[in-house]
Amino acid sequence: MSSIRAVAAANAHVMIATGRSIRDTLPIIEAVGLSRDGAYAVCCNGAITIQLDSSAPDGYRLHRVTTLMPGQVLRSCSASCLTC
């Protein structure tokens, strides 16, 4: 974690990207010292991007949310399985 802090202290942009939920990502952001307003994190295997904002009720705002469309995935899987 000290390496991450050192890079951030050098004014480099550091972003946490994880498969974890927002709730499980926020403590990691705090632990590595990246919890400044305006910082971004990618959560939920890339489905959600948040922007930290201490004035927001939960300390962040949703920047982007991508919804998985199960029907589309199933059709794609079914189509590819027809060639098996």
N, C-alpha and C positions, 0 to 999 in steps of 0.2 A: 504494500500500500504506500510505502514511502516513495517509491518510484513514481506512482501516479500523482502523488502530491507535488513532487518535484517538477514534473512536467507541467502540471496545472499552474504552479507558482511561476513558471517561465512564460506565462501568458499563452500557452498552447491551448487549443480547444480540445478538451477531453470529454468524451461521451460514453456513458455506460450503455451497452447493448446486451440484452439478456433474454432468455426465454421465460424469465420469472414474471409474475404478476406485478402490477404497480405497487401493491402493498408490500411485496417482498423485495422490490427494487429500491424503494425509498431508504431503508436502513443502510443499504450498501452505499448509496450515494452519500449519505451522511458520514459513514465510517471512513470513506476515502477522501472526504473533505471537498466534495464537488457540489455542495448544496447551496449554490449562489443563484440568485434570481436570473432568469434568462437561460440557464443551462438546460440542455435537452437530455433525454434518456429514451432509449428504445426498449420496449417491454413486450412481453407476451409473444415471443418468437417473431418480433417485427410487426405485429398487428397493431400496436399502439405506440405512438410517440408522445411523450409529455414534455412540457416546458415548465421548469420550476418557477413558482411565483408565490412568494411568502404572503402576498395579500389575498390569495385564493383560499377558500375554506379548508381545503386539504393540502395546501402548500404547493399545488401544481395545477396546470391547466392542460386539458387534452389538446394536443397540437394536430394529431392525425390519428384516425381510427380506421382500420381496414377490416371489413367484415367478410368472413369466409362464407361463401354461398355453397352449402352442402350439396344442393341439387346439381350445381354446375360441376362440382368435384366428382360426384357419383356418375354423372353422364360421361365425363372424361375417362374415368376409370373403366366404366362399362365398355366404352368404345375401344379402349386399348386392349381390353381382355378378349374382345371378339377375335383378335388376331392371334391369340395364344393357341 
